[in-house]
Amino acid sequence: MSDIAEGLGAAIEGALTSKAVEPDRGRTAVSAITGECANCAASLSGPYCNQCGQKARVHRTLSAIGHDLMHGVLHLDGKLAHTLPLLAFSPGRLTRRYIEGERAKFVSPMAMFLFSVFAMFAVFQIVGIGVPTSLGDRRPIAAQAGDLLEIADRDAQDLREQLAALPADDPQRPRLEGELDELEAGLEGLSQIELFASGNNAKVTFSGTGIEWIDNGLIKKWKENPGLMLYKLQANGYKFSWLLIPLSIPFVWLMFVWRRRFKAYDHAVFVTYSLAFMSLLFIVMSLVGTSALGPGWAFTIFATVAPLHLYKHLRRTYDLSRFSTVWRFFALSVFILVVIMLFVQALVVLGAF
């Protein structure tokens, strides 16, 4: 139940954050409202102040607060209705129109990204998707190997006693001797593991990276409490998801470095809208994967929709031919893997603090 509450809280946080990035001014018809603005004292001539933009009529009722909350969480305005269909089915048109200045009817890329990412993590928590934080036996490896060694040694001793009690021509002897040979081989392996893990092997040494803050900070924390570090990795993925944008832009820029028509801003809008769509796609996948359809259908949806969407987004945003789109698609697929690895490494480092 706490996961559901936390997930809903994350969705509300994402919606309100996106509203802060892109406030809604609405489209109210001009009416004969007169008087002074409660915020800046300017003369009013319509539903909004001409100086500061505040609404002429400010609410003072609980029902109005509820309306603002629902509107902020659900973001039900004309912009979302115009943005979502284009983002899903014609992302190149959306990106191109936004870049060329058609902004009033669309949710901005950053607002869309924030809302979709926060909603994705909220759904993940509600359906129970997350990294494991309980890793079972967390004792040192040497102690675990020692326990297994003690059990295996007792079993081997029992087999030796059984063999000693059997006649030389007993048909059971070959089977028991084979089991004893396998057990003794396992005992030797466990002995080596215990010796290595306890640090008594003079032939094998590990001095770390030589960087003090990594050896005594990051690596030490992962060894002492891997469950906590995995939880921090998940939490940092939620908080620092925006890092994917600056990490991705240079790789997209590389594919168009000789085409001066496209600037860094174009790539930023392309990347941000792409990440927003992928977050929404992960929401659909998580819901399908936990439904009766199962994870097989979730993977099929991802394997079909993600490449197709990326191809269409590339082609229409940058007005490319089929050949130019195909080779950039494969190059971008490789770059995506690099960005994911860089992002995970950044989260691992952030987990040390």
Contacts in CASP RR format, 6 or more apart in sequence:
PFRMAT RR
TARGET T0000
AUTHOR 0000-0000-0000
METHOD contacts of the structure
MODEL  1
MSDIAEGLGAAIEGALTSKAVEPDRGRTAVSAITGECANCAASLSGPYCN
QCGQKARVHRTLSAIGHDLMHGVLHLDGKLAHTLPLLAFSPGRLTRRYIE
GERAKFVSPMAMFLFSVFAMFAVFQIVGIGVPTSLGDRRPIAAQAGDLLE
IADRDAQDLREQLAALPADDPQRPRLEGELDELEAGLEGLSQIELFASGN
NAKVTFSGTGIEWIDNGLIKKWKENPGLMLYKLQANGYKFSWLLIPLSIP
FVWLMFVWRRRFKAYDHAVFVTYSLAFMSLLFIVMSLVGTSALGPGWAFT
IFATVAPLHLYKHLRRTYDLSRFSTVWRFFALSVFILVVIMLFVQALVVL
GAF
3 125 0 8 1.000
3 126 0 8 1.000
3 128 0 8 1.000
4 125 0 8 1.000
4 126 0 8 1.000
6 125 0 8 1.000
7 121 0 8 1.000
7 122 0 8 1.000
7 123 0 8 1.000
7 125 0 8 1.000
7 126 0 8 1.000
8 122 0 8 1.000
8 126 0 8 1.000
9 122 0 8 1.000
10 118 0 8 1.000
10 119 0 8 1.000
10 121 0 8 1.000
10 122 0 8 1.000
10 125 0 8 1.000
10 238 0 8 1.000
11 73 0 8 1.000
11 118 0 8 1.000
11 119 0 8 1.000
11 122 0 8 1.000
11 123 0 8 1.000
12 73 0 8 1.000
13 118 0 8 1.000
14 114 0 8 1.000
14 115 0 8 1.000
14 117 0 8 1.000
14 118 0 8 1.000
14 119 0 8 1.000
15 72 0 8 1.000
15 73 0 8 1.000
15 74 0 8 1.000
15 75 0 8 1.000
15 115 0 8 1.000
15 118 0 8 1.000
15 119 0 8 1.000
16 72 0 8 1.000
16 73 0 8 1.000
17 114 0 8 1.000
17 115 0 8 1.000
17 118 0 8 1.000
18 75 0 8 1.000
18 107 0 8 1.000
18 110 0 8 1.000
18 111 0 8 1.000
18 112 0 8 1.000
18 114 0 8 1.000
18 115 0 8 1.000
18 118 0 8 1.000
19 72 0 8 1.000
19 75 0 8 1.000
19 111 0 8 1.000
21 108 0 8 1.000
21 110 0 8 1.000
21 111 0 8 1.000
21 114 0 8 1.000
22 79 0 8 1.000
22 107 0 8 1.000
22 108 0 8 1.000
22 110 0 8 1.000
22 111 0 8 1.000
24 71 0 8 1.000
24 77 0 8 1.000
24 79 0 8 1.000
25 48 0 8 1.000
25 53 0 8 1.000
26 77 0 8 1.000
28 47 0 8 1.000
28 48 0 8 1.000
29 47 0 8 1.000
30 45 0 8 1.000
30 46 0 8 1.000
30 47 0 8 1.000
31 46 0 8 1.000
31 47 0 8 1.000
32 46 0 8 1.000
33 44 0 8 1.000
33 45 0 8 1.000
33 46 0 8 1.000
33 47 0 8 1.000
33 56 0 8 1.000
33 57 0 8 1.000
34 43 0 8 1.000
34 44 0 8 1.000
34 45 0 8 1.000
35 43 0 8 1.000
35 44 0 8 1.000
36 42 0 8 1.000
36 43 0 8 1.000
36 44 0 8 1.000
37 43 0 8 1.000
37 44 0 8 1.000
37 49 0 8 1.000
37 51 0 8 1.000
37 52 0 8 1.000
37 54 0 8 1.000
37 56 0 8 1.000
38 54 0 8 1.000
38 58 0 8 1.000
39 49 0 8 1.000
39 52 0 8 1.000
39 54 0 8 1.000
40 49 0 8 1.000
40 51 0 8 1.000
40 52 0 8 1.000
40 54 0 8 1.000
42 49 0 8 1.000
42 50 0 8 1.000
42 51 0 8 1.000
42 52 0 8 1.000
44 50 0 8 1.000
44 56 0 8 1.000
46 56 0 8 1.000
47 55 0 8 1.000
47 56 0 8 1.000
47 57 0 8 1.000
48 54 0 8 1.000
48 55 0 8 1.000
48 56 0 8 1.000
49 55 0 8 1.000
49 56 0 8 1.000
59 65 0 8 1.000
59 68 0 8 1.000
70 76 0 8 1.000
71 77 0 8 1.000
75 107 0 8 1.000
75 115 0 8 1.000
78 105 0 8 1.000
79 105 0 8 1.000
79 106 0 8 1.000
79 107 0 8 1.000
80 107 0 8 1.000
82 105 0 8 1.000
82 106 0 8 1.000
83 94 0 8 1.000
83 106 0 8 1.000
83 107 0 8 1.000
83 112 0 8 1.000
86 93 0 8 1.000
86 94 0 8 1.000
86 106 0 8 1.000
87 94 0 8 1.000
87 112 0 8 1.000
87 273 0 8 1.000
87 276 0 8 1.000
87 277 0 8 1.000
87 280 0 8 1.000
88 277 0 8 1.000
88 280 0 8 1.000
88 309 0 8 1.000
90 312 0 8 1.000
90 316 0 8 1.000
91 273 0 8 1.000
91 274 0 8 1.000
91 277 0 8 1.000
91 309 0 8 1.000
91 312 0 8 1.000
91 313 0 8 1.000
91 316 0 8 1.000
91 317 0 8 1.000
92 312 0 8 1.000
92 313 0 8 1.000
92 315 0 8 1.000
92 316 0 8 1.000
92 317 0 8 1.000
93 316 0 8 1.000
94 106 0 8 1.000
94 273 0 8 1.000
95 269 0 8 1.000
95 270 0 8 1.000
95 273 0 8 1.000
95 313 0 8 1.000
95 316 0 8 1.000
95 317 0 8 1.000
96 316 0 8 1.000
96 317 0 8 1.000
96 319 0 8 1.000
97 106 0 8 1.000
98 106 0 8 1.000
98 108 0 8 1.000
98 109 0 8 1.000
98 269 0 8 1.000
98 273 0 8 1.000
99 265 0 8 1.000
99 266 0 8 1.000
99 269 0 8 1.000
107 115 0 8 1.000
109 268 0 8 1.000
109 269 0 8 1.000
109 272 0 8 1.000
109 273 0 8 1.000
109 276 0 8 1.000
110 272 0 8 1.000
112 272 0 8 1.000
112 273 0 8 1.000
112 276 0 8 1.000
113 242 0 8 1.000
113 245 0 8 1.000
113 272 0 8 1.000
113 273 0 8 1.000
113 275 0 8 1.000
113 276 0 8 1.000
113 279 0 8 1.000
114 242 0 8 1.000
115 276 0 8 1.000
116 275 0 8 1.000
116 276 0 8 1.000
116 277 0 8 1.000
116 279 0 8 1.000
116 280 0 8 1.000
116 283 0 8 1.000
117 238 0 8 1.000
117 241 0 8 1.000
117 275 0 8 1.000
117 276 0 8 1.000
117 279 0 8 1.000
118 238 0 8 1.000
119 279 0 8 1.000
119 280 0 8 1.000
119 283 0 8 1.000
120 279 0 8 1.000
120 280 0 8 1.000
120 282 0 8 1.000
120 283 0 8 1.000
120 286 0 8 1.000
121 238 0 8 1.000
123 283 0 8 1.000
123 286 0 8 1.000
123 287 0 8 1.000
124 130 0 8 1.000
124 282 0 8 1.000
124 286 0 8 1.000
127 286 0 8 1.000
127 287 0 8 1.000
127 290 0 8 1.000
128 290 0 8 1.000
129 286 0 8 1.000
129 290 0 8 1.000
130 234 0 8 1.000
131 230 0 8 1.000
131 231 0 8 1.000
131 233 0 8 1.000
131 234 0 8 1.000
132 227 0 8 1.000
132 230 0 8 1.000
133 227 0 8 1.000
133 228 0 8 1.000
133 230 0 8 1.000
133 231 0 8 1.000
134 227 0 8 1.000
135 226 0 8 1.000
135 227 0 8 1.000
135 230 0 8 1.000
137 144 0 8 1.000
138 225 0 8 1.000
138 226 0 8 1.000
140 197 0 8 1.000
141 193 0 8 1.000
141 197 0 8 1.000
142 193 0 8 1.000
142 194 0 8 1.000
142 197 0 8 1.000
142 198 0 8 1.000
142 199 0 8 1.000
145 190 0 8 1.000
145 193 0 8 1.000
145 194 0 8 1.000
145 197 0 8 1.000
146 190 0 8 1.000
146 194 0 8 1.000
148 190 0 8 1.000
149 187 0 8 1.000
149 190 0 8 1.000
149 191 0 8 1.000
149 194 0 8 1.000
152 183 0 8 1.000
152 186 0 8 1.000
152 187 0 8 1.000
152 190 0 8 1.000
153 187 0 8 1.000
155 183 0 8 1.000
156 180 0 8 1.000
156 183 0 8 1.000
156 184 0 8 1.000
156 187 0 8 1.000
159 176 0 8 1.000
159 179 0 8 1.000
159 180 0 8 1.000
159 183 0 8 1.000
160 180 0 8 1.000
162 176 0 8 1.000
163 173 0 8 1.000
163 176 0 8 1.000
163 177 0 8 1.000
163 180 0 8 1.000
166 172 0 8 1.000
166 173 0 8 1.000
166 176 0 8 1.000
195 201 0 8 1.000
196 204 0 8 1.000
208 214 0 8 1.000
208 215 0 8 1.000
208 219 0 8 1.000
209 215 0 8 1.000
209 219 0 8 1.000
213 352 0 8 1.000
214 352 0 8 1.000
217 352 0 8 1.000
218 348 0 8 1.000
218 349 0 8 1.000
218 351 0 8 1.000
218 352 0 8 1.000
221 228 0 8 1.000
221 229 0 8 1.000
221 351 0 8 1.000
221 352 0 8 1.000
222 229 0 8 1.000
229 351 0 8 1.000
232 350 0 8 1.000
232 351 0 8 1.000
233 347 0 8 1.000
233 348 0 8 1.000
233 351 0 8 1.000
236 347 0 8 1.000
236 350 0 8 1.000
236 351 0 8 1.000
237 347 0 8 1.000
240 346 0 8 1.000
240 347 0 8 1.000
240 350 0 8 1.000
243 343 0 8 1.000
243 346 0 8 1.000
244 271 0 8 1.000
244 275 0 8 1.000
244 339 0 8 1.000
244 343 0 8 1.000
245 268 0 8 1.000
245 271 0 8 1.000
245 272 0 8 1.000
245 275 0 8 1.000
247 339 0 8 1.000
247 342 0 8 1.000
247 343 0 8 1.000
248 271 0 8 1.000
248 275 0 8 1.000
248 335 0 8 1.000
248 336 0 8 1.000
248 339 0 8 1.000
249 264 0 8 1.000
249 267 0 8 1.000
249 268 0 8 1.000
249 271 0 8 1.000
251 332 0 8 1.000
251 335 0 8 1.000
251 338 0 8 1.000
251 339 0 8 1.000
252 267 0 8 1.000
252 270 0 8 1.000
252 271 0 8 1.000
252 332 0 8 1.000
252 335 0 8 1.000
253 264 0 8 1.000
253 267 0 8 1.000
254 335 0 8 1.000
255 328 0 8 1.000
255 331 0 8 1.000
255 332 0 8 1.000
256 262 0 8 1.000
256 267 0 8 1.000
256 318 0 8 1.000
259 318 0 8 1.000
262 318 0 8 1.000
266 317 0 8 1.000
266 318 0 8 1.000
270 313 0 8 1.000
270 317 0 8 1.000
270 318 0 8 1.000
273 313 0 8 1.000
274 309 0 8 1.000
274 310 0 8 1.000
274 313 0 8 1.000
277 309 0 8 1.000
277 313 0 8 1.000
278 306 0 8 1.000
281 301 0 8 1.000
281 302 0 8 1.000
281 305 0 8 1.000
281 306 0 8 1.000
281 309 0 8 1.000
284 301 0 8 1.000
285 298 0 8 1.000
285 299 0 8 1.000
285 301 0 8 1.000
285 302 0 8 1.000
286 298 0 8 1.000
288 294 0 8 1.000
288 297 0 8 1.000
288 298 0 8 1.000
288 301 0 8 1.000
289 295 0 8 1.000
289 296 0 8 1.000
289 297 0 8 1.000
289 298 0 8 1.000
307 329 0 8 1.000
307 333 0 8 1.000
310 329 0 8 1.000
310 332 0 8 1.000
310 333 0 8 1.000
311 325 0 8 1.000
311 326 0 8 1.000
311 329 0 8 1.000
314 320 0 8 1.000
314 325 0 8 1.000
314 328 0 8 1.000
314 329 0 8 1.000
314 332 0 8 1.000
315 322 0 8 1.000
315 325 0 8 1.000
320 328 0 8 1.000
END
